């Protein structure tokens, strides 16, 4: 079994054929899917998807692109919403200095709020980090000093320093289809440095489809292609990578194994 630890099933790309996408994932051996929140205001949409499909779970949080829109959302509110039996994570939240869609101060404030919620609930924080390595490292170190919290560096494309800081602080590092791109040799080098017990795989669908689907709409079934390249990268068989990443995902998203089942689709 594989677990797609990060995708966006609520996006319009999936609206008309969502049951087919979930079925294809299951047929490809993807036993669990985590659909990730970008806006707390859309909590009901994420919950409805997870309640519809037994293999789907969800998170609650505000993407850094929308950080300025939801600064009124407190850590206490995130913790309260996360009590939903199918909600297994906080986020995604973080810093994105590539697009700067939200003021950087708002992004940092939102990130710290989400960290507080992760610390309080011990649900993993899904971290988005793009072109903000130094500030992310500083915030992670400072906030860990206030008390440990579980977290995932999702769709990792940053530098070695952030990856190793994450490992040092007990975070997971998740690799997407970018790992399969010919130009991603440095990313594969970093993947070889991450301890096996800290590696996850994801699609970030509908974005970033792996080779051989690059340029097409991504979907959870394609996480198998990333897992194949990860296996080659770290020098193990595919089945071993499936075992490693699934065990890691179940340990990270621990609530999956302690929540009430969803209704059948």
N, C-alpha and C positions, 0 to 999 in steps of 0.2 A: 504494500500500500504506500501511496504518496499522499502528502498533505500540501495543498496550495495555501500557504500561510498568509497570502495577501492578494486580494483582487477587489474589483468594484462591480459587483453584480447589479447594483442599483443604477448604473449608468445607462443612458438611452441605447447604447450599442446592443444591450442584451434584452431589452424590454419585450420584444415580440416573440422571442424564441428561448426564453430563460429555461424552461423545462428541458429543452433539447441540449443546451449547453451543460446543464447539470448532469444529464444522462450521459453525454459524451465523456465528461470527466470521470464519472463512475466506471464507464466501460474501459477507460484508459488506466484504471487502477488508482484513480485519485479518490480516496475514500472520504476525505474531509476537505472543506473549503472554508476559508475565513474571508468574508466580505467586509471591507474596511470603511469606516465612517470618514467623511470629509466635512460634514456639518452636523452639529448636535441637533439643529433644527429639523433634520431629516431622520431622527432616531426611529420614528414609527415605520419608515420605509425599510430600514435595515432589519428591524425586528420582524416585520411581516415576511420578508424573504427567508430569514432563518427559521421562522415558525412554519413556513410552507415546505421546506426541504430538510429531511433528517440529516443530510450530510453537510448542511451549511450552518455556520456560526457567524457572529458579527462583533464589531467593536463600537465604541462610542467616543467621539472626539472631533476636533476641528483641525483641518489641514492648515498648514502655515499660509497658504494662499488666501484663506478666509479668516485668518486669525483676528484681524481688526473688526470683523463682523460679529464675533462672539466672545468679546472680552468680558461680557457680563456673566458668562458661564463659569461657575465656581468649581473648585475641586470637589466640594461637597455635592454639588449637583451631578457631576460626572460619576462620583461614587454611588449616588442614589440610583441613577439610570443603569449603572453597570450591574445592578442586582438582578436584572432580567436574566432568567435562567439560560438563555442562549447567547448572552453577551460575555465574551471571553477575554476582552482586551480594552485598553484605553488608547485613544488616538485614531488616526495618525496625527501627530503634532510634530513640530520641529522648526527648522530654519532652512529657507530656500532663498539664497542670494543670487541665484541665476535669473529668476523672473522678478523677484522683489515685488510680487503682487500685493503684499501687505507690508506696512512699515516694519522695519527690522525690530524696533522696540516692541511692537505688538506681537510679532512672532516669538520673541524671547519671553514675553509675559505669558503668552498662551502655553508655550512649552513648559514653563515652570509650574503653571497651574495643572497641567496634565501630569507632570512628574509627581506633584503632591497627591493627585488622585491615585496614581499607580502605587505610590508608597503606602497610602492608606488601605487600598484594597488588595495589594500584592498581585493584581492583574498586570500582565506585561504592557508596557508602554510601547506602541509602535512609533518609531522615530523616523521622520523624513529629514534627511540632511543632504543639501546640495550646495556645493561651493561655499561652505560655511564651516570648514573643519575646525579652525582654531577656536571660534566662538562656541561651537558645539562641544569640543573637548573641555573648554573652560566651564561651561554650564554643567556638563555631566559630572565633572570632578567636584565642583562646588556643591551641587545638589546631593551627590552621594555622601558627601561629608555630613549632611543633615540627617542621613538615614538611607539605607540601601533600598533600591526599588528594581524590579525586573524590567527588562526592556529589550527591544529588537532594533538593530540598525537595518531598516528595511531597504530593499532594492539597492544594495550597497554598490556605490561607484566612487566612493571617496578615497582618500589616501591611506597609506599604511599606518600612519600615526593614529588616525581615528579608529581604524579597525583594531589595533592593538590596545588602545585605550579602552575600547568597548570590551574586549576580552578581559583585560585587567580588572574591569569593574563588574564583571560577571554578566555582560550582555550577550545576546545572540547576534549573529551576522547572517543576514539573509540575502541570497543571490537570485537574481531574476534572469530573464532571457538575455540580458546584456552579456552575461558570462559566456554565451555561445558565439558572440560576434568575433570576427577575425581580428578586429582592432583591439580586443580586450585582453591581450596577453598580460598586461600589468595587473588587471583584476584577477586573472587566474593565478598569478603569482601570489597575490594576497590571499586568495582562497586556500592555497596550499599552506599558508601560515596560520590560518585560523584552526584552533583545536577542533577535532571532529565532533566533540560533544557540544559545540557552540554553532554549528552550521545549520541553516535552514534554506529551503527553496521556495520560490514564489513565482507568480506570473506578473503581478501588477496589471492584470488584464482589465480593460481591453488594450492596454499599451504594451509596447516592448516585446512583441512576439519573438520567440527564439528562432534561430536557424533550425529547420529549413522553412519556417513560416514568416521570416522577417519581412516586414512591410505589410503584412496582413493584420486583420483584427486578432488580437490575442484572446485566449480563452483558457480556463483552468486545466483542461486536458493537456495543454502544451507544457505544463510544468514537467512532464516526463522528459522532454527534450533538454531542459536545463539540467535535470538530474543526470542524464546520460553524460553530458559534458562535464559536470562536476565529478562524476565517477572517474572519467578519463583524467581529469585534472589532478585529483588526489591519489590516483593509482589504485582504485578498488573496483570491484564488479558493481554493475548497476544495482543488483539486489541488495548489496551491502550499503550503498548510498541510500536506497529506499528505506532500509531498516534504520540507519543512523538518523536521517532527517525526520523520519516519522517519530522515532523515539524522542528526539529533541523537541519536535513540535508539540507532542503530547505533554512533555514535561513543562514546556514554556506556557502553552495554553492549557494549563492543568484543569481548568474548569470544564473543559470538554468531557472529561471522564467523571464529572460529578454533577452534571446538570440533567434536568428532566428532558426526555426525548421530545423531538418536534413531531408535529402531525405529518402524516404522509402527504406528499404533493398531490 
